[in-house]
């Protein structure tokens, strides 16, 4: 996909490293994006809340306010996509980031080609979602004790309790829900839902699935569960009754 066809998507980069920040700013600009670079976390939050951006790309460790704190503030009133950056292997940061509503995670160091692919995947998904925003719908198999899927909010509810899913989590759950008892492979889910190719060491999908399980349990929905089929993928299946 050529970024110019999306009318210069506006990217906010919050990165305090002057070398990396300048490099990302320059390279994304060359790719056809309109880029705003902010080096302070607190100022970055103000900018994200006051100006229209298509994607926020930010480090976790920032002066003024951490990336995780910024994310928490943004999710109270904004649904704009957020990609977090942090040191390779910082699993605790990844888990916290996805739990707080991050759409994606990019470990440092990363290539500009990978960053561009991640941004373009999010832009494609958001553009597709904006083409239609129907009212709440019941998917096949939904009854009074089932989830209600709301395409307008990109969220589910159960007995009037909202799941507070992110857009990525919503699309994953919706895809699994439309294919009950079918094992969907990781490559399929990466391509069909996350809009990028599958890489063996990419844990983004696993993190999203973990958050879906936690949030469904949090609203008391226990009728169906997302289960892991080792070596194959994930399946949405009826919960096993306790003996």
Secondary structure as GFF3:
##gff-version 3
##sequence-region A 1 243
A	DSSP	three_ten_helix	3	6	.	.	.	ID=ss1
A	DSSP	beta_strand	10	14	.	.	.	ID=ss2
A	DSSP	alpha_helix	18	30	.	.	.	ID=ss3
A	DSSP	beta_strand	34	38	.	.	.	ID=ss4
A	DSSP	alpha_helix	41	50	.	.	.	ID=ss5
A	DSSP	beta_strand	55	59	.	.	.	ID=ss6
A	DSSP	alpha_helix	67	75	.	.	.	ID=ss7
A	DSSP	beta_strand	81	87	.	.	.	ID=ss8
A	DSSP	alpha_helix	91	99	.	.	.	ID=ss9
A	DSSP	beta_strand	104	108	.	.	.	ID=ss10
A	DSSP	alpha_helix	112	130	.	.	.	ID=ss11
A	DSSP	beta_strand	148	150	.	.	.	ID=ss12
A	DSSP	beta_strand	155	158	.	.	.	ID=ss13
A	DSSP	beta_strand	161	162	.	.	.	ID=ss14
A	DSSP	alpha_helix	167	177	.	.	.	ID=ss15
A	DSSP	beta_strand	184	185	.	.	.	ID=ss16
A	DSSP	alpha_helix	186	192	.	.	.	ID=ss17
A	DSSP	alpha_helix	204	218	.	.	.	ID=ss18
A	DSSP	beta_strand	224	229	.	.	.	ID=ss19
A	DSSP	beta_strand	233	238	.	.	.	ID=ss20
###
